[in-house]
Amino acid sequence: MMDFVETINVTAASLQRFVLNEWMLYQCAVIVIGYFACGLLAKRLEPALEARARMIRGNPDLLRVIIAFMRRLKWLFLIVWLWIADVMLSRYGWPSYRWLVGTVLTLVAAWFIIAVLTRIIRNQTLARVVAVLGWLYFALYALGLDRPVLTALDNAAVNLGAVRLSLLLVLKAIVLSAAMIWLAVLTGNMSSNWIQKSADLTPSLKVLISKLIKIGLIVLAGMIALSATGIDLTALTVFSGAVGVGIGFGLQKVVSNFISGIIILLDKSIKPGDTITLGETFGSIRDLRSRFVSVITRDGKEYLIPNEDFISQQVVNWSFSSDYVRIEVSFGTSYDSDPHEVARIAIDAVKSIPRVASAYAQPVCWMTGFGESSLDFKLRFWISDPANGLTNIRGEVLMAIWDAFKAAGISIPYPHREIIIKTPSEVTGAEEPTTRETAARPRTVPR
C-alpha cells in the first residue's frame, strides 16, 4: 500500500514539474499572444479577400471552399505562427520545451483542414460526422494514442481462408474509398464547369466529355483506395463471372440505358436546351444523365425519361437543326366579308406579335374552303423559341385576329339551324277528322 501511494506521489510530482515549469508557461504565452494577434490580423483582411473571392462565377464548389478558407484566416495565421515557434523551440531547446506548441499546432492544423474541406459536403449531418471523426483521429495522433488504438483495431480480425480481414482494414477501405471517390467527384465537377465554358465544343460533346472524365476519375479513385488498403486487385477477377451474370440479368436495363446515353451524346440527336416531344410529353431538355434524360414541361413537371426510349421510340426534336418552327392557326369568317381583306388583316395582326419571326419568313394566310357557315382560312407563321410554349402563341395570335376583325367590322360566324313549319292541310271527314303530320325540314343558313 505504501509503495502504491509513493508511486502516485512521484507521478504527481513529475507531472507538476512538467506542467508548471517555465518553458510550459512560455509556450502558453506564445499560444495566447499568437491567438489574439492572428485574430486582429484576420479581422482586417477577411472582408476584402472574401469580396474578391465572390467574384468567381460558374464553380460553386470551388467558391464554397475558398469562402470557408477566407473565413478561417485567423486559424491559418495561427498555424503559421505556431509552426515558426515550434521550429525555433526545437532548434534552441529540448523536445519537452515544444511539446505543448507542437500538440496545439497539430490540433489546430487538423481542425482547419477538416473545417474547410467539409464545407463542400452539402449534407450537414454527414459533414459534422466527418469533422468529428477526422479531428478525433488527429487528436489521438497528437497525444500519441493512435498506435494503441490502431493495434487494437487490427487485432479484431477474422480469417477467411487465406485472407485476414481486420476491423482496421475495413475502416481503412471505407474511409479511403469514400475520400478518394469524393475527391474524384469534386475534381470531375470542377472540370465539368471548366468544360462547359468552352465555346469550341458542342453541348452534347461537353456533356459526353464531362461524364467520361467523372466516370474515369471515380474508377481510378476506387482502384487507388483498394490498393492503398492492401487489397490485391487480382483477387477481384474471381467475381468477374458473377458480375457478368448480374449485368446480363439484373442490370440489363441499367446497362441498356447507359449505352443508349453514350449513343445519344455521340450522334448529337438531342442536347440540353432542345425542345422535344416524346409521346405525350412536350418540354425542353434540362440535363442528360447516364441513365435518363431530364425533360421539364411548361407546367413545371420534370420527367425523367430513360435513355432507351430516345433510341427505340419516335422523338420530335423541335430544335434539332434549327430553332425556327412553323405554326398553323385555323379560323373562319362570314360569307359577306372580303377574303382578300381578311387575309391582309390577319397577316398584319400576326406581325404585331413580338414572338413571331417575321424577319425569318413572312406570315401567310390562305383561304382553304367554303364551309357550311363560313369562309375557311389557315394562317401560317414562324417562331424561334418553341421552348417558350406553342399553345400560348396560338392563343395570342387568335386574340390579335379577334381584335383586328372586330375593329374592321368582320364577323366570325357560328353555325345555327332554322326550322320551317309548313301549314297543316284541311280536315276531311266529320266523323273521323284527320290531319296530316306537320312536316318540318331543318335547313342550315349562314349568318
C-alpha positions in Angstrom: 0.0 0.0 0.0 2.8 2.4 0.9 4.5 1.6 -2.5 1.3 2.5 -4.4 1.0 5.8 -2.6 4.6 6.6 -3.1 4.2 5.8 -6.9 1.3 8.2 -7.1 3.2 10.9 -5.3 6.2 10.5 -7.6 3.9 10.6 -10.7 2.1 13.7 -9.4 5.4 15.5 -8.7 6.7 14.7 -12.1 3.5 15.9 -13.7 3.7 19.1 -11.7 7.2 19.7 -12.7 6.3 19.1 -16.4 3.2 21.4 -16.3 4.5 24.2 -14.1 8.0 24.6 -15.5 8.9 27.9 -17.1 9.1 26.5 -20.6 5.5 25.4 -20.3 4.5 28.9 -19.3 6.5 30.3 -22.2 4.6 28.0 -24.6 1.2 29.1 -23.2 2.2 32.7 -23.6 3.3 32.1 -27.2 -0.1 30.4 -27.9 -2.2 33.1 -26.3 -0.3 36.0 -27.9 -0.5 34.3 -31.3 -4.2 33.7 -31.0 -5.1 37.3 -30.3 -2.6 38.8 -32.8 -3.8 36.5 -35.6 -7.4 37.3 -34.8 -6.8 41.0 -35.2 -4.9 40.5 -38.5 -7.6 38.2 -39.9 -10.3 40.7 -39.0 -8.7 43.3 -41.1 -8.0 41.1 -44.2 -11.1 38.8 -44.3 -13.7 41.3 -45.7 -11.5 42.5 -48.7 -10.4 38.9 -49.6 -13.9 37.5 -49.3 -15.2 40.2 -51.6 -12.6 39.4 -54.2 -13.4 35.6 -53.9 -17.1 36.1 -54.5 -16.3 37.4 -58.0 -15.7 33.7 -59.0 -18.6 32.6 -61.3 -19.6 29.2 -62.6 -17.9 27.0 -60.0 -20.0 26.9 -56.7 -17.9 24.0 -55.1 -14.7 25.9 -55.5 -16.3 29.1 -54.3 -17.6 27.3 -51.1 -14.0 26.1 -50.3 -12.5 29.5 -50.9 -15.1 31.3 -48.8 -14.6 28.7 -46.0 -10.9 29.3 -46.3 -11.2 33.1 -46.1 -13.5 32.9 -43.0 -10.9 30.9 -41.1 -7.8 33.1 -41.8 -7.3 33.5 -38.1 -6.6 29.8 -37.7 -4.4 29.8 -40.8 -2.3 32.7 -39.4 -2.2 30.9 -36.0 -0.9 27.7 -37.7 1.9 29.7 -39.3 2.7 31.4 -36.0 2.8 28.1 -34.1 4.9 26.5 -36.8 7.5 29.3 -36.6 7.5 28.9 -32.8 7.8 25.2 -33.0 10.8 25.4 -35.3 12.5 28.0 -33.0 11.9 25.9 -29.9 13.1 22.7 -31.5 16.3 24.4 -32.6 17.2 26.1 -29.3 15.6 23.8 -26.7 14.8 20.3 -25.6 11.9 18.4 -27.1 10.0 18.9 -23.9 10.2 22.6 -24.4 8.0 22.4 -27.5 5.5 19.7 -26.6 2.6 22.0 -26.0 3.2 24.1 -29.0 3.6 21.0 -31.3 0.4 19.4 -29.9 -1.7 22.6 -30.4 -0.2 23.1 -33.8 -1.3 19.6 -34.9 -4.8 20.0 -33.5 -5.3 23.5 -35.0 -4.0 22.4 -38.4 -6.2 19.3 -38.4 -9.3 21.4 -37.4 -8.5 24.0 -40.1 -8.2 21.5 -42.9 -11.2 19.5 -41.8 -13.4 22.6 -41.4 -12.5 23.9 -44.8 -12.9 20.6 -46.7 -16.2 19.6 -45.1 -17.8 22.8 -46.4 -18.1 21.0 -49.7 -20.3 18.3 -48.2 -23.8 19.6 -48.6 -25.3 17.2 -46.1 -24.8 19.0 -42.8 -25.2 15.8 -40.7 -22.6 13.9 -42.7 -20.3 16.9 -42.7 -20.4 17.1 -38.8 -19.8 13.3 -38.5 -16.7 13.5 -40.9 -15.4 16.5 -39.0 -15.7 14.9 -35.6 -14.2 11.6 -36.6 -11.3 13.3 -38.5 -10.5 15.6 -35.7 -10.7 12.8 -33.2 -8.1 10.8 -35.1 -5.7 13.8 -35.3 -6.2 14.3 -31.5 -5.2 10.8 -30.8 -2.2 11.2 -33.1 -1.1 14.4 -31.4 -1.4 12.8 -28.0 0.5 9.7 -29.1 -2.5 7.4 -28.6 -3.0 6.5 -32.2 -0.8 3.4 -32.3 -2.5 1.6 -29.4 -5.9 2.3 -30.9 -4.8 1.1 -34.4 -3.3 -2.0 -32.9 -6.5 -2.9 -31.0 -8.5 -2.5 -34.2 -6.0 -4.6 -36.2 -6.2 -7.4 -33.6 -10.0 -7.5 -34.0 -9.8 -9.7 -37.1 -11.2 -12.9 -38.7 -9.5 -15.3 -41.1 -11.5 -16.1 -44.3 -9.3 -18.8 -45.8 -6.0 -17.2 -46.7 -7.4 -13.7 -46.3 -7.1 -11.9 -42.9 -9.9 -9.4 -42.5 -9.5 -7.0 -39.6 -11.6 -4.1 -38.4 -8.8 -1.8 -39.2 -8.6 -2.9 -42.8 -12.4 -2.5 -43.2 -12.3 1.0 -41.8 -9.3 2.0 -43.9 -11.1 0.7 -47.0 -14.3 2.6 -46.2 -12.5 5.8 -45.3 -10.1 5.8 -48.2 -12.7 4.8 -50.8 -15.1 7.5 -49.6 -12.4 10.1 -49.5 -11.0 9.2 -52.9 -14.4 9.0 -54.6 -15.4 12.3 -53.0 -12.2 13.9 -54.3 -12.8 12.3 -57.8 -16.4 13.7 -57.9 -15.2 17.1 -56.8 -12.5 17.1 -59.4 -15.0 15.9 -62.0 -17.4 18.7 -61.2 -14.7 21.4 -61.4 -13.5 20.0 -64.7 -17.1 19.9 -65.9 -17.6 23.5 -65.1 -14.4 24.4 -66.9 -15.5 22.3 -70.0 -19.0 24.0 -70.0 -17.3 27.4 -70.5 -15.6 26.2 -73.7 -17.0 27.8 -76.8 -15.4 25.4 -79.2 -17.3 22.3 -78.1 -21.0 21.4 -78.9 -23.4 21.0 -75.9 -23.6 17.2 -76.5 -19.8 16.8 -76.6 -19.4 18.9 -73.4 -21.8 16.5 -71.6 -20.0 13.4 -73.0 -16.5 14.6 -72.1 -17.6 15.6 -68.6 -19.3 12.3 -67.9 -16.3 10.3 -69.2 -13.9 12.3 -67.1 -16.1 11.8 -64.0 -16.6 8.1 -64.5 -12.8 7.6 -65.2 -11.9 9.5 -62.1 -14.3 7.5 -59.9 -13.0 4.2 -61.2 -9.4 5.3 -60.7 -10.1 6.6 -57.2 -11.7 3.2 -56.3 -8.7 1.3 -57.5 -6.2 3.5 -55.7 -8.2 3.3 -52.5 -8.3 -0.6 -52.7 -4.6 -0.7 -53.5 -3.7 1.6 -50.6 -5.6 -0.6 -48.1 -3.5 -3.6 -49.2 -6.3 -5.4 -51.1 -5.0 -7.4 -54.1 -6.9 -6.2 -57.1 -6.2 -9.5 -58.9 -8.5 -11.2 -56.3 -11.4 -9.3 -57.8 -11.1 -11.3 -61.0 -12.8 -14.2 -59.2 -16.0 -12.3 -59.2 -15.9 -11.4 -62.8 -18.2 -14.3 -63.8 -20.7 -13.4 -61.2 -20.6 -9.7 -62.3 -21.2 -10.7 -65.9 -24.2 -12.8 -64.9 -25.5 -9.9 -62.8 -25.1 -7.5 -65.7 -26.8 -9.9 -68.1 -29.9 -10.4 -65.9 -30.4 -7.9 -63.1 -28.6 -4.9 -64.7 -29.8 -5.4 -68.3 -31.9 -2.2 -68.3 -29.3 -0.2 -66.5 -26.6 -1.1 -69.0 -29.0 -0.6 -71.9 -29.8 2.9 -70.7 -26.1 3.7 -70.1 -25.1 2.6 -73.6 -28.1 4.5 -75.1 -27.0 7.6 -73.3 -23.5 7.3 -74.8 -25.1 6.8 -78.3 -27.3 9.9 -77.8 -24.3 12.0 -76.9 -22.2 10.7 -79.8 -24.9 11.2 -82.5 -25.9 14.6 -81.1 -29.6 13.8 -81.7 -30.6 15.7 -78.6 -28.8 18.2 -76.3 -29.6 20.3 -73.3 -31.9 23.1 -74.2 -33.6 21.3 -77.1 -37.4 21.3 -77.3 -38.7 17.7 -77.8 -41.9 15.8 -78.0 -41.9 12.1 -76.9 -45.3 10.5 -76.8 -47.5 12.9 -74.8 -44.5 14.7 -73.2 -43.6 18.1 -74.6 -40.9 20.1 -73.0 -37.2 21.2 -73.1 -34.3 19.0 -72.1 -32.7 20.2 -68.9 -30.0 17.6 -68.3 -28.5 14.4 -69.8 -27.7 11.8 -67.3 -26.0 8.4 -67.6 -29.4 6.6 -67.1 -32.1 9.1 -68.1 -32.9 12.4 -69.7 -34.5 15.2 -67.6 -37.3 16.9 -69.5 -39.1 19.8 -67.9 -42.5 20.8 -69.3 -44.2 24.1 -69.4 -46.3 23.4 -66.3 -43.1 22.8 -64.2 -43.3 19.0 -64.2 -39.9 17.3 -64.7 -40.0 13.9 -66.5 -37.0 11.5 -66.0 -37.2 9.6 -69.3 -34.9 6.5 -69.7 -32.3 6.9 -72.4 -33.5 3.8 -74.1 -36.8 5.5 -75.0 -35.0 8.1 -77.1 -33.4 5.3 -79.1 -36.4 3.0 -79.6 -39.3 5.5 -79.9 -40.1 8.3 -82.3 -38.8 11.6 -81.0 -39.8 15.0 -82.3 -36.9 17.5 -81.8 -38.3 20.9 -82.5 -34.8 22.5 -82.5 -32.6 19.7 -83.9 -31.2 21.6 -86.9 -32.9 25.0 -86.4 -34.8 26.8 -83.7 -37.4 28.0 -86.1 -40.8 26.3 -86.0 -43.8 26.9 -88.2 -47.2 27.1 -86.6 -50.7 27.0 -88.2 -53.9 28.6 -86.9 -57.3 28.0 -88.5 -60.3 30.4 -88.4 -63.3 31.3 -90.4 -65.3 34.5 -91.4 -68.7 35.2 -92.7 -69.6 35.0 -96.4 -70.3 38.7 -96.7 -66.6 39.5 -95.9 -63.9 40.2 -98.5 -61.4 37.2 -98.4 -58.6 39.4 -99.7 -59.2 41.9 -96.9 -59.4 39.1 -94.3 -56.0 37.7 -95.3 -54.4 41.1 -95.2 -55.8 42.0 -91.8 -54.8 38.5 -90.4 -51.2 38.9 -91.6 -50.9 42.4 -90.2 -52.3 41.2 -86.9 -49.9 38.3 -86.5 -46.9 40.6 -87.5 -47.6 42.7 -84.4 -46.8 39.9 -82.0 -43.2 40.0 -80.8 -42.6 36.2 -80.8 -43.5 35.9 -84.5 -40.3 35.7 -86.5 -41.4 37.9 -89.4 -37.8 38.6 -90.3 -37.1 34.9 -90.9 -40.2 34.2 -93.0 -43.3 36.3 -93.7 -46.6 35.0 -92.4 -49.1 33.8 -95.0 -52.8 33.4 -94.9 -54.7 31.2 -97.4 -58.4 30.6 -98.0 -58.9 26.8 -97.8 -62.6 26.2 -98.5 -66.2 27.2 -98.5 -67.6 25.9 -95.2 -71.2 25.4 -94.2 -71.3 28.6 -92.3 -68.0 30.4 -93.1 -65.1 31.0 -95.4 -62.3 28.9 -94.0 -58.7 30.2 -93.7 -55.4 29.0 -92.5 -52.7 31.4 -91.1 -49.1 30.1 -91.0 -46.2 31.9 -89.3 -42.8 31.1 -87.7 -41.4 31.4 -84.2 -37.8 30.9 -83.0 -38.5 29.9 -79.4 -40.6 26.8 -79.2 -39.4 26.2 -75.7 -41.5 29.1 -74.5 -44.7 27.3 -75.5 -46.9 26.7 -78.5 -50.4 26.9 -77.1 -49.8 30.4 -75.7 -48.6 31.8 -79.0 -51.6 30.3 -80.8 -53.9 31.9 -78.2 -52.1 35.2 -78.6 -52.5 35.1 -82.4 -56.2 34.3 -82.2 -56.7 37.2 -79.7 -54.9 39.6 -82.1 -57.1 38.3 -85.0 -60.2 38.8 -83.0 -59.4 42.4 -82.1 -58.4 43.2 -85.7 -61.6 41.7 -87.1 -63.7 43.5 -84.6 -62.1 46.8 -85.4 -62.6 46.2 -89.2 -66.2 45.0 -88.8 -65.6 41.5 -89.9 -67.7 38.9 -88.2 -66.8 35.4 -87.3 -69.9 33.2 -87.8 -71.1 30.4 -85.7 -73.4 27.5 -87.0 -77.1 27.6 -86.3 -80.3 25.8 -87.6 -83.6 27.3 -88.7 -86.8 25.2 -88.6 -89.6 26.0 -91.1 -93.1 24.6 -90.2 -95.5 24.0 -93.1 -99.3 24.9 -92.9 -101.5 21.9 -91.9 -103.9 20.7 -94.6 -107.8 20.9 -94.2 -109.7 18.4 -92.1 -111.5 15.8 -94.3 -114.5 13.9 -92.8 -116.7 14.9 -89.9 -116.7 11.7 -88.0 -113.0 10.9 -88.2 -111.2 14.2 -88.7 -107.6 13.6 -89.7 -104.7 15.9 -90.2 -101.5 15.3 -91.9 -98.5 15.3 -89.7 -96.7 18.6 -89.5 -93.7 18.4 -91.7 -90.5 20.1 -90.6 -87.4 20.3 -92.6 -84.2 21.7 -91.0 -82.2 24.0 -93.1 -78.8 25.5 -92.3 -78.3 29.0 -93.4 -75.3 31.3 -92.8 -75.5 34.2 -90.6 
